[in-house]
């Protein structure tokens, strides 16, 4: 029996992840895959596995893919769950979801779900764990926050924006598996784009003091802590210590160490890109090369310059004089 819930999966070239992802929600009555003109056969895979594929055309700024889908798709059900293609729900999610969406006395508007990260073939038990995201909610009551109007140069999908719902929220018991980083190469590619987002949102906040509160106290606290840390020196080091020491990433072995080091590099990229954008936004900042004084014309009192031939003759004269002195 299908569970009366709508699943929303944003994708672009996710052929390697889609079969695993869609299999984990085969029990859902409705599955939307919102694509961005994939070229790797993702659309065919999604359709063959029973999903409805919708194409999204990004205008460059806002709305991005998930918010656009929430505004424009016609859902059959009141409850929607946002699932990324590299995420997998456990089998027990079916029963828990069914209990929530069929309960007429349900007073909550949204539910948070915890997820764990797979990195270098190991489930991280400390670094970035727990990691709560508000994903199951009544679609009329929830939208992703809008943090900036600028082009973040990070793609057409939301990056670190969170869902804001009108109403009470609770936490799910089941946990989600996140296969976000199958390789270090993928980590670097993603976080190069994410650092574009970080830098542009930071610059917009610096210029306009834009900010928005979140419903989760823990998430709001982490964001405030992050904003404070952005004013401190040695941000990459602080990021490393946060993941490796504060979150006990050292208990995840070498994988935890590399995970923390890579996040420190991500922080460095964000710092460097923010600095670059601030310079570009400053009308008094010069993009020209440093001024180099012109060569001074030789004057009457300047010593004469020796030519190559002159230097050779001078050395020969010294050799003759040295020879005489040895006689």
CORGICOR-V283681 format. One record per helix or strand of 2 or more residues. SS is the DSSP state (alpha for helix, beta for strand). FROM is the first residue (numbers start at 0). TO is the last residue. If there is no record, write none. Layout:
SS_FROM_TO, SS_FROM_TO
This chain:
beta_2_9, alpha_14_22, beta_27_34, alpha_41_47, beta_51_54, alpha_64_71, beta_78_81, beta_86_88, alpha_92_100, beta_107_118, beta_121_122, beta_131_137, beta_141_143, beta_162_164, beta_167_180, alpha_183_207, alpha_216_228, alpha_234_245, alpha_248_280, alpha_307_324
